[in-house]
Amino acid sequence: MNVVHYLDSARLGLMSPSASRRHGELARFATTAAASPLMDTLLQDGGEAWPETVQREFPELSSYPGIPGFRRRLLETLGCEDWQRLVLGTSSNSLIRIASQLLFGPCERVLTTDLAWPVYRKVLERCAADRSRTLHVIPLRQFIARNCPTGPEIADFVFKQFRKHSCDGLFLTAVSHDGIRLPAGEMISAIKRRSEVKVSVIDGAQEFAQVDHHGSLRASDFYMTSGHKWAGSFIPIAIGVFGTNRSASRIDQIATDQIDSGLIDDPLMQLCWDSTDSPSIAAPSTANVAALFACDAAITDLASEPEAERCKSLGDSSVDGLLEQLAEKGWQTTPGSTACRSRTWVLNHASLAGYSPAEIRVRFASQGIALTAYDQGVIRLSIPRVNWNTDVQFDVGSRIGSAQMAFTG
């Protein structure tokens, strides 16, 4: 069962070539050195501080710049300003805890949409209830499906809801798990011009390395993303960016309090967190430091891709051609707006409705296609950033058609 076309990066991306080489070398290092002082040196000062004999034996690990250097490299790859800072962790659950405290400190009423990841919504709802505040969830998905709006029309709809509910905080999803892309940064900027927004947070877990994220990063007080989906680290790592200068000190205090008090149980975050540029790195303990090495290597590969290729519009004929090819076979896409397109597409077919997601995934895998499957015959395709052309599009469409025929008999 060989995977010919991997179309599942919205769930977990392929490990990049450099990350794969470094991870393989880490496994060899772990058989002899593991949590030795060599690891402490690698985390603190980077592989260049190792003796030359060790550098020659582990050349991939030797290129790791240490946690301070990795943070600087990641900030540069994200396109951040010099003053901006990061909070890193194993799980996005740690980031949403920080975000919820940031929002429901000064904000009485926070607006979000039904595109928000359900787990995040629950955390926000719980924090709002604990502080006797309000979270307003607006039906944006329905508005997009019914009206096929432009970006400015989406922003205007959200602003009217923001004003209607007298909100003073925003939590927006840049790209939903099913591929609906919002101009989140533009929306926040537009609302700020017409009303007071005390705190804004953007969930960019599906945005970074899939589509252009810079607008979201510039507009939000706190930007949450990941390295293991589209960026190619494979090993889960959560990335939080201090977005605007006005909230930096509050985020710093919230993160410090949550980590020091043990309210956030994230060994990787505890390992990496420090208010200075030259932290005293503790022993790795139970922290999954492999995520740091893999993410650093992955963003090195990502930085080598041309920016135009990485962030280009998806209006090209090869993607449209695939959708047309599948429509001829009876596949239906979610109604929406061309302004909301990402590299992620959700489709459904009546012939698959009686099968479990596991059965659907296995059947497609037998045709060389890796994808996400849901109940009611729904599948999700994540279109790769590179190596996608009309020949690949035609082959993907043919293989999906073959898998579909297996369900219909």
C-alpha positions as CSV (number, residue, x, y, z in Angstrom):
1,M,0.0,0.0,0.0
2,N,2.2,2.8,-1.3
3,V,1.3,6.4,-0.8
4,V,1.7,8.2,-4.2
5,H,-0.2,11.4,-3.4
6,Y,-0.1,12.6,0.2
7,L,-3.1,15.0,0.6
8,D,-3.4,15.1,4.4
9,S,-1.2,18.0,5.5
10,A,-4.1,19.7,7.2
11,R,-4.0,16.9,9.8
12,L,-0.2,16.1,9.8
13,G,2.3,17.2,7.2
14,L,5.0,15.1,5.7
15,M,8.4,15.5,7.4
16,S,10.7,17.7,5.4
17,P,13.9,16.2,4.0
18,S,16.2,18.1,6.4
19,A,14.0,17.3,9.4
20,S,14.0,13.6,8.4
21,R,17.8,13.5,8.2
22,R,18.2,15.3,11.5
23,H,15.7,13.1,13.2
24,G,17.4,10.0,12.0
25,E,20.7,11.3,13.4
26,L,19.0,12.2,16.7
27,A,18.0,8.5,17.1
28,R,21.6,7.5,16.7
29,F,22.7,10.2,19.1
30,A,20.1,9.0,21.7
31,T,21.6,5.5,21.7
32,T,24.9,6.8,23.2
33,A,24.5,10.3,24.6
34,A,20.7,10.9,25.3
35,A,20.5,13.4,28.2
36,S,24.2,13.8,28.7
37,P,26.0,17.1,29.0
38,L,26.3,17.0,25.2
39,M,22.6,17.4,25.0
40,D,22.6,20.3,27.4
41,T,25.2,22.0,25.3
42,L,23.2,21.4,22.1
43,L,20.1,22.9,23.6
44,Q,21.8,25.9,25.1
45,D,24.5,26.9,22.7
46,G,23.9,24.7,19.6
47,G,26.0,22.1,17.8
48,E,28.8,24.5,17.0
49,A,29.8,24.4,20.7
50,W,30.4,20.7,20.5
51,P,33.9,19.3,20.2
52,E,34.9,18.9,16.5
53,T,35.0,15.1,16.8
54,V,31.3,15.1,17.9
55,Q,30.4,17.6,15.1
56,R,31.9,15.3,12.5
57,E,30.0,12.3,13.9
58,F,26.6,14.2,14.0
59,P,26.7,16.8,11.3
60,E,22.9,17.3,11.1
61,L,22.5,17.9,14.8
62,S,25.6,20.2,14.7
63,S,23.7,22.6,12.5
64,Y,21.1,23.2,15.3
65,P,21.7,26.7,16.7
66,G,20.4,26.1,20.2
67,I,17.1,27.2,21.6
68,P,17.9,30.9,21.5
69,G,19.1,30.6,17.9
70,F,16.2,28.5,16.9
71,R,13.8,31.1,18.2
72,R,15.5,33.8,16.3
73,R,15.4,31.7,13.1
74,L,11.8,30.9,13.5
75,L,10.9,34.6,14.1
76,E,12.8,35.4,10.9
77,T,11.0,32.7,8.9
78,L,7.6,34.0,10.2
79,G,8.5,37.5,9.2
80,C,8.4,39.0,12.6
81,E,9.9,42.3,13.9
82,D,13.0,42.3,16.0
83,W,11.1,43.0,19.2
84,Q,8.6,40.1,18.8
85,R,8.9,37.0,20.9
86,L,7.7,33.4,20.9
87,V,6.2,30.9,23.2
88,L,6.8,27.3,22.2
89,G,5.1,24.1,23.4
90,T,4.2,20.5,22.7
91,S,0.5,21.1,22.4
92,S,-1.8,23.9,21.2
93,N,-3.9,23.4,24.3
94,S,-1.1,25.3,26.2
95,L,-1.4,28.2,23.7
96,I,-5.2,28.4,23.9
97,R,-5.0,28.6,27.7
98,I,-2.7,31.6,27.4
99,A,-5.0,33.1,24.7
100,S,-8.1,32.7,26.9
101,Q,-6.5,34.4,29.8
102,L,-5.3,37.2,27.6
103,L,-8.7,37.8,26.1
104,F,-10.9,37.5,29.3
105,G,-8.6,39.7,31.3
106,P,-9.6,43.1,29.9
107,C,-12.5,42.0,27.6
108,E,-16.1,41.6,28.8
109,R,-17.5,40.2,25.6
110,V,-15.4,38.3,23.1
111,L,-16.6,37.5,19.6
112,T,-15.6,34.3,17.7
113,T,-17.2,32.4,14.8
114,D,-18.4,28.9,14.2
115,L,-15.2,28.2,12.3
116,A,-13.3,28.0,15.5
117,W,-11.8,24.6,16.4
118,P,-14.3,23.0,18.9
119,V,-11.7,22.3,21.6
120,Y,-10.7,26.0,21.5
121,R,-14.3,27.1,21.8
122,K,-14.7,25.0,24.9
123,V,-11.7,26.5,26.6
124,L,-12.8,30.0,25.7
125,E,-16.3,29.2,27.0
126,R,-15.0,27.8,30.2
127,C,-12.7,30.8,30.8
128,A,-15.6,33.2,30.1
129,A,-17.9,31.4,32.5
130,D,-15.2,31.4,35.2
131,R,-14.8,35.2,35.0
132,S,-18.5,36.0,34.4
133,R,-17.7,37.2,30.9
134,T,-19.4,36.4,27.6
135,L,-18.3,34.5,24.4
136,H,-20.4,35.3,21.4
137,V,-20.3,32.7,18.6
138,I,-21.6,34.0,15.3
139,P,-22.8,31.8,12.3
140,L,-20.2,32.8,9.8
141,R,-20.1,29.4,8.0
142,Q,-23.8,29.8,7.1
143,F,-23.3,33.4,5.9
144,I,-20.4,32.4,3.6
145,A,-22.4,29.4,2.2
146,R,-25.5,31.4,1.4
147,N,-24.0,34.6,0.1
148,C,-20.6,33.7,-1.5
149,P,-19.2,37.0,-0.1
150,T,-16.1,39.0,-0.9
151,G,-13.4,39.5,1.7
152,P,-14.7,43.1,2.6
153,E,-18.3,41.7,2.8
154,I,-17.1,39.1,5.3
155,A,-15.3,41.8,7.3
156,D,-18.4,44.0,7.3
157,F,-20.6,41.1,8.5
158,V,-18.3,40.3,11.4
159,F,-18.0,44.0,12.3
160,K,-21.8,44.4,12.4
161,Q,-22.0,41.3,14.7
162,F,-19.2,42.7,16.8
163,R,-21.0,46.0,17.3
164,K,-24.4,44.3,17.8
165,H,-23.2,42.3,20.7
166,S,-21.1,45.2,22.1
167,C,-17.9,43.1,22.0
168,D,-14.5,44.3,22.9
169,G,-12.4,41.2,22.0
170,L,-11.8,39.0,19.0
171,F,-10.8,35.4,18.5
172,L,-10.7,34.5,14.8
173,T,-9.7,31.5,12.8
174,A,-7.5,32.3,9.8
175,V,-8.1,28.9,8.0
176,S,-10.6,26.5,9.4
177,H,-10.0,22.7,9.6
178,D,-12.2,22.3,6.5
179,G,-10.4,24.9,4.5
180,I,-12.4,28.1,4.8
181,R,-10.0,30.9,4.7
182,L,-10.7,34.3,6.3
183,P,-8.9,37.5,5.7
184,A,-8.5,37.5,9.5
185,G,-5.8,40.2,9.7
186,E,-7.7,42.6,7.4
187,M,-10.9,41.9,9.4
188,I,-9.2,42.9,12.7
189,S,-7.7,46.0,11.1
190,A,-11.0,47.1,9.7
191,I,-12.9,46.6,13.0
192,K,-10.2,48.5,14.9
193,R,-10.7,51.5,12.6
194,R,-14.4,51.6,13.6
195,S,-14.5,50.3,17.1
196,E,-12.3,49.5,20.1
197,V,-10.7,46.1,20.2
198,K,-9.0,45.5,23.5
199,V,-7.4,42.1,22.5
200,S,-7.4,40.1,19.3
201,V,-6.2,36.5,18.9
202,I,-5.8,34.6,15.6
203,D,-5.7,30.8,15.3
204,G,-3.3,30.3,12.4
205,A,-2.6,26.6,12.9
206,Q,-3.8,25.9,9.4
207,E,-2.4,29.1,7.9
208,F,1.3,29.2,8.3
209,A,3.1,27.6,5.3
210,Q,-0.2,26.9,3.6
211,V,-1.2,30.4,2.6
212,D,0.1,33.9,3.3
213,H,0.1,34.5,7.1
214,H,1.7,37.9,7.3
215,G,-1.5,40.0,7.6
216,S,-2.7,37.9,10.5
217,L,0.6,38.1,12.2
218,R,0.7,41.9,12.0
219,A,-2.8,42.6,13.1
220,S,-3.3,40.2,16.1
221,D,-2.1,40.6,19.7
222,F,-1.4,36.9,19.9
223,Y,-0.9,34.6,16.9
224,M,-1.1,30.8,17.4
225,T,0.2,28.4,14.8
226,S,2.1,25.1,14.4
227,G,5.1,23.5,12.8
228,H,3.8,20.0,12.2
229,K,1.1,20.5,9.7
230,W,2.1,22.5,6.6
231,A,5.6,23.5,7.7
232,G,6.9,20.0,7.7
233,S,8.3,19.3,11.2
234,F,6.0,16.2,11.6
235,I,6.7,16.1,15.3
236,P,4.0,18.2,17.0
237,I,5.1,21.7,18.1
238,A,2.9,24.7,19.0
239,I,4.1,28.2,18.2
240,G,2.7,31.3,19.8
241,V,3.8,34.8,18.6
242,F,3.5,38.0,20.5
243,G,1.7,40.0,17.8
244,T,1.5,43.6,18.9
245,N,3.7,45.6,21.3
246,R,0.8,46.7,23.4
247,S,0.0,43.2,24.7
248,A,3.6,41.8,24.9
249,S,4.0,42.5,28.7
250,R,0.6,40.9,29.5
251,I,1.3,37.8,27.4
252,D,4.7,37.6,29.1
253,Q,3.1,37.8,32.6
254,I,0.3,35.3,31.8
255,A,2.7,32.8,30.3
256,T,5.2,33.1,33.2
257,D,2.4,32.8,35.8
258,Q,0.8,29.7,34.1
259,I,4.2,28.0,33.7
260,D,5.6,28.8,37.1
261,S,2.3,27.7,38.9
262,G,2.1,24.5,36.9
263,L,-1.3,25.3,35.5
264,I,0.3,24.6,32.1
265,D,1.7,21.1,32.1
266,D,3.9,21.3,29.1
267,P,7.5,20.3,29.7
268,L,8.7,21.7,26.3
269,M,7.1,25.1,27.1
270,Q,8.8,25.0,30.5
271,L,12.1,24.2,28.9
272,C,12.0,26.9,26.3
273,W,10.3,29.7,28.2
274,D,12.4,32.6,29.5
275,S,12.1,36.3,29.4
276,T,15.6,36.9,28.2
277,D,17.3,36.2,24.9
278,S,19.9,34.0,26.7
279,P,18.0,31.7,28.9
280,S,19.6,29.2,31.2
281,I,18.4,26.0,29.6
282,A,17.6,23.3,32.1
283,A,18.0,19.6,31.5
284,P,15.5,18.3,29.0
285,S,13.8,15.9,31.5
286,T,10.5,14.7,29.9
287,A,10.3,17.5,27.2
288,N,10.2,16.2,23.7
289,V,13.2,18.1,22.4
290,A,13.0,16.2,19.1
291,A,10.3,18.7,18.1
292,L,12.8,21.6,18.4
293,F,15.4,19.9,16.2
294,A,12.8,18.9,13.6
295,C,11.0,22.2,13.4
296,D,14.3,24.1,13.0
297,A,15.3,21.8,10.1
298,A,11.8,22.1,8.5
299,I,11.8,25.9,8.5
300,T,15.2,25.8,6.9
301,D,13.7,23.8,4.1
302,L,10.7,26.1,4.0
303,A,12.8,29.2,3.8
304,S,14.5,27.8,0.6
305,E,11.1,27.7,-1.2
306,P,10.4,30.8,-3.3
307,E,7.9,33.0,-1.5
308,A,5.7,33.3,-4.6
309,E,5.5,29.5,-4.8
310,R,4.7,29.1,-1.1
311,C,2.0,31.8,-0.9
312,K,0.5,31.9,-4.5
313,S,-3.2,32.1,-5.1
314,L,-5.1,28.9,-5.6
315,G,-6.9,30.2,-8.7
316,D,-4.7,28.2,-11.0
317,S,-6.3,25.9,-13.5
318,S,-4.8,22.6,-12.1
319,V,-6.7,23.0,-8.8
320,D,-9.9,24.1,-10.6
321,G,-9.4,21.3,-13.0
322,L,-9.4,18.7,-10.2
323,L,-12.6,20.0,-8.8
324,E,-14.2,19.9,-12.2
325,Q,-12.9,16.4,-12.8
326,L,-14.4,15.3,-9.4
327,A,-17.7,17.1,-10.0
328,E,-18.2,15.0,-13.2
329,K,-17.9,11.9,-10.9
330,G,-20.6,13.1,-8.6
331,W,-18.4,14.7,-5.9
332,Q,-19.8,17.9,-4.2
333,T,-17.9,20.6,-2.6
334,T,-19.0,22.8,0.3
335,P,-20.7,26.0,-1.1
336,G,-18.7,29.1,-0.4
337,S,-16.8,32.0,-1.7
338,T,-13.8,32.2,-4.0
339,A,-12.5,34.8,-1.5
340,C,-12.3,32.0,1.1
341,R,-10.2,29.5,-0.8
342,S,-7.3,27.7,0.8
343,R,-5.3,24.6,-0.2
344,T,-7.7,22.5,1.8
345,W,-11.0,21.2,0.2
346,V,-13.8,19.2,1.7
347,L,-16.0,17.0,-0.6
348,N,-18.6,14.4,-0.2
349,H,-20.1,11.6,-2.3
350,A,-23.4,9.8,-1.7
351,S,-21.8,6.4,-2.4
352,L,-19.5,6.7,0.6
353,A,-22.2,7.7,3.1
354,G,-22.6,4.3,4.6
355,Y,-18.9,3.7,5.3
356,S,-16.8,4.6,8.4
357,P,-14.0,7.1,8.1
358,A,-11.5,4.3,8.7
359,E,-12.9,2.2,5.8
360,I,-12.8,5.2,3.5
361,R,-9.2,6.1,4.3
362,V,-8.1,2.5,3.8
363,R,-9.9,2.2,0.4
364,F,-8.3,5.5,-0.8
365,A,-4.9,4.4,0.5
366,S,-5.2,1.3,-1.7
367,Q,-5.3,3.7,-4.6
368,G,-2.2,5.6,-3.4
369,I,-4.1,8.5,-1.9
370,A,-3.7,9.6,1.8
371,L,-6.4,11.9,3.0
372,T,-8.7,12.7,5.9
373,A,-12.2,11.0,6.0
374,Y,-15.2,11.8,8.1
375,D,-18.7,10.4,8.6
376,Q,-21.4,10.7,5.9
377,G,-19.0,10.1,3.0
378,V,-17.0,13.3,3.5
379,I,-13.3,13.5,2.6
380,R,-10.7,16.3,3.0
381,L,-8.0,17.0,0.5
382,S,-4.9,19.1,1.3
383,I,-3.3,20.3,-2.0
384,P,0.5,20.3,-1.7
385,R,2.4,23.6,-1.9
386,V,4.8,22.4,-4.6
387,N,5.0,19.7,-7.3
388,W,1.4,20.2,-8.2
389,N,0.6,20.5,-11.9
390,T,-2.0,19.4,-14.4
391,D,-0.5,15.9,-14.8
392,V,-0.6,15.4,-11.0
393,Q,-4.1,16.8,-10.9
394,F,-5.3,14.3,-13.5
395,D,-3.7,11.4,-11.7
396,V,-5.2,12.3,-8.4
397,G,-8.6,12.7,-10.0
398,S,-8.3,9.3,-11.7
399,R,-7.2,7.6,-8.4
400,I,-10.0,9.1,-6.5
401,G,-12.4,7.9,-9.2
402,S,-11.0,4.4,-8.9
403,A,-11.5,4.4,-5.1
404,Q,-15.0,5.7,-5.5
405,M,-15.9,2.9,-7.9
406,A,-14.8,0.4,-5.3
407,F,-17.5,1.7,-3.0
408,T,-20.2,1.6,-5.7
409,G,-19.3,-1.9,-6.8
